[in-house]
Amino acid sequence: MNTVKSLGLVGLAITAMFATQAFATPTCPVSPTSAAGQMKGAPVCIAPWGSDGQGTGLQDKLGPSSNPNSIFSSGPGVNPYTQQVQTPLWQVTGSSGSVSTILLQIAAYAGKDTFGIFDPTNITNKLAIFTNGQTGNSATLTVFTNGGYSINDGNNPQVIFGTTNEFGFYLTTPDGHTYYSMPSLNETGGTTYPNGTPHMVTYQGDGKSSLKPFGNKPGGLWVSNEYIQAWEDLSWGNSDLDYNDFVVMVESIRPVPEPAVLGMFGLGVLLIGGFATLRRRYTV
């Protein structure tokens, strides 16, 4: 029986180790914009505001509708520090494609960044959704069974990805820097992000908050298959890390679970199954 208990304890320890690695919380530094004070959030550290000044941070722009600076017309909005959904790869879920709408740009590069998707098997293989897009602009991403993607309609040229219906997002700035939804492809960020700086932070629709109209979009309820992505478009050491430089809502997508998370739960299932088998053997 002691053997069974030991295996169970070892299994719990290994599972806890994987959980710690998969959901590691960074130690957030003081904001490079010193007046903003201590950064907060996990797994991405976000400054309360950046070089654009108070009232421009995500806590103001994505906060409750009672805040006059919020992009929401009603509802609780988002807590940008505690409601993060951070996964590097995504899939289209809508049969008619995925619609992206630019909600906000507060940066020197406003209207100049390029936003799109990249092939996780070959990151040089990209498809731009917006090039020099302005707030309110919308575009539809269509996916095909052959792993092809096209913008706005199937008659436009397709870009073929190596992994069918899996992609990451990227943002390219006018100075030639490209940042990816997969942090390991980005520059390191000191002791805070030794394995790569996250340049995108994501929030899932809550079914309670309603967005204000943007461009030709009427607004409406922010539902669960809609994700707001907030980007930082300067590299670590040069950035104010307020993640308000390029904010876009992407509809009809879902996150692809990370291998580390799947491995953790798969290992947990195996350990529980093995523990149960051994227990039955010792109790019959």
LINUR-V234795 format. One record per backbone hydrogen bond with DSSP energy under -0.5 kcal/mol. NH is the residue of the N-H (numbers start at 1). CO is the residue of the C=O. E is the energy in kcal/mol with one decimal. If there is no record, write none. Layout:
# LINUR-V234795
nh: (NH & NH)
co: (CO & CO)
e: (E & E)
This chain:
# LINUR-V234795
nh: (5 & 6 & 7 & 8 & 9 & 10 & 11 & 12 & 13 & 14 & 15 & 16 & 17 & 18 & 19 & 20 & 21 & 22 & 23 & 24 & 26 & 28 & 31 & 34 & 36 & 37 & 39 & 40 & 42 & 46 & 47 & 53 & 56 & 58 & 60 & 61 & 62 & 65 & 67 & 68 & 70 & 71 & 73 & 74 & 78 & 80 & 83 & 85 & 86 & 87 & 90 & 91 & 93 & 94 & 97 & 98 & 100 & 101 & 102 & 103 & 104 & 106 & 110 & 112 & 113 & 114 & 115 & 116 & 117 & 118 & 119 & 119 & 120 & 122 & 125 & 126 & 127 & 129 & 130 & 132 & 133 & 136 & 137 & 139 & 141 & 142 & 142 & 144 & 147 & 149 & 150 & 152 & 153 & 156 & 159 & 161 & 161 & 164 & 166 & 167 & 168 & 170 & 171 & 172 & 173 & 176 & 179 & 181 & 183 & 185 & 186 & 189 & 192 & 193 & 196 & 197 & 199 & 201 & 203 & 205 & 205 & 207 & 210 & 211 & 212 & 214 & 216 & 217 & 220 & 222 & 223 & 226 & 227 & 228 & 229 & 229 & 230 & 230 & 231 & 232 & 238 & 239 & 245 & 246 & 247 & 248 & 249 & 250 & 250 & 251 & 251 & 252 & 253 & 254 & 256 & 257 & 262 & 263 & 264 & 265 & 266 & 267 & 268 & 269 & 270 & 271 & 272 & 273 & 274 & 275 & 276 & 277 & 278 & 279 & 280 & 281 & 282 & 283 & 284)
co: (1 & 2 & 3 & 4 & 5 & 6 & 7 & 8 & 9 & 10 & 11 & 12 & 13 & 14 & 15 & 16 & 17 & 18 & 19 & 21 & 24 & 26 & 37 & 32 & 33 & 34 & 29 & 46 & 81 & 40 & 241 & 50 & 53 & 242 & 57 & 57 & 58 & 75 & 64 & 66 & 67 & 61 & 210 & 210 & 62 & 78 & 79 & 202 & 84 & 85 & 167 & 254 & 252 & 252 & 94 & 141 & 139 & 249 & 137 & 247 & 247 & 244 & 107 & 109 & 109 & 172 & 130 & 170 & 127 & 168 & 122 & 125 & 118 & 119 & 122 & 124 & 117 & 115 & 115 & 113 & 113 & 102 & 134 & 100 & 98 & 140 & 150 & 148 & 144 & 159 & 142 & 140 & 151 & 153 & 149 & 147 & 159 & 162 & 163 & 90 & 118 & 116 & 179 & 114 & 177 & 173 & 171 & 169 & 181 & 182 & 183 & 193 & 189 & 189 & 193 & 187 & 180 & 230 & 228 & 223 & 226 & 222 & 74 & 220 & 71 & 217 & 136 & 214 & 211 & 209 & 221 & 223 & 250 & 203 & 227 & 248 & 201 & 228 & 246 & 199 & 235 & 235 & 231 & 231 & 104 & 229 & 101 & 227 & 248 & 99 & 249 & 225 & 225 & 91 & 89 & 255 & 258 & 259 & 260 & 261 & 262 & 263 & 264 & 265 & 266 & 267 & 268 & 269 & 270 & 271 & 272 & 273 & 274 & 275 & 276 & 277 & 278 & 279 & 280)
e: (-2.3 & -2.7 & -2.5 & -2.3 & -2.5 & -2.7 & -2.7 & -2.2 & -2.2 & -2.6 & -2.6 & -2.4 & -2.0 & -2.3 & -2.5 & -2.4 & -2.0 & -2.8 & -2.4 & -0.7 & -0.5 & -0.9 & -2.8 & -1.2 & -2.6 & -1.2 & -1.9 & -2.1 & -1.4 & -3.4 & -2.7 & -1.9 & -1.3 & -0.5 & -1.2 & -2.6 & -2.8 & -2.1 & -2.2 & -0.5 & -2.0 & -2.7 & -2.7 & -1.2 & -3.8 & -0.8 & -1.8 & -2.8 & -0.5 & -0.8 & -3.1 & -2.0 & -2.7 & -1.2 & -1.4 & -2.7 & -3.0 & -2.6 & -2.2 & -2.6 & -1.9 & -1.4 & -1.6 & -2.7 & -1.0 & -2.8 & -2.2 & -1.9 & -2.3 & -2.5 & -0.6 & -2.3 & -0.6 & -1.4 & -2.4 & -0.9 & -2.4 & -2.9 & -2.6 & -1.4 & -0.7 & -2.7 & -2.2 & -1.9 & -3.7 & -0.6 & -3.2 & -2.6 & -1.8 & -1.9 & -2.1 & -4.2 & -1.5 & -1.6 & -2.4 & -2.9 & -0.5 & -0.6 & -1.5 & -1.9 & -2.0 & -2.3 & -2.4 & -2.9 & -2.7 & -2.2 & -2.8 & -2.4 & -0.8 & -2.3 & -2.2 & -3.0 & -1.1 & -2.1 & -1.4 & -2.9 & -0.7 & -2.3 & -2.1 & -0.6 & -2.4 & -2.9 & -2.3 & -2.7 & -2.6 & -1.5 & -0.7 & -3.1 & -1.7 & -3.2 & -0.9 & -1.8 & -2.5 & -2.7 & -0.6 & -3.2 & -3.1 & -0.5 & -2.2 & -2.3 & -2.2 & -0.9 & -1.3 & -1.0 & -3.0 & -2.3 & -3.0 & -3.0 & -0.5 & -3.1 & -0.5 & -1.1 & -1.2 & -2.0 & -2.8 & -0.6 & -2.4 & -3.2 & -1.9 & -2.2 & -2.9 & -2.6 & -2.0 & -2.3 & -2.2 & -2.7 & -2.5 & -2.6 & -2.7 & -2.7 & -2.5 & -2.2 & -2.4 & -2.2 & -2.1 & -1.9 & -1.9 & -1.2 & -1.3)
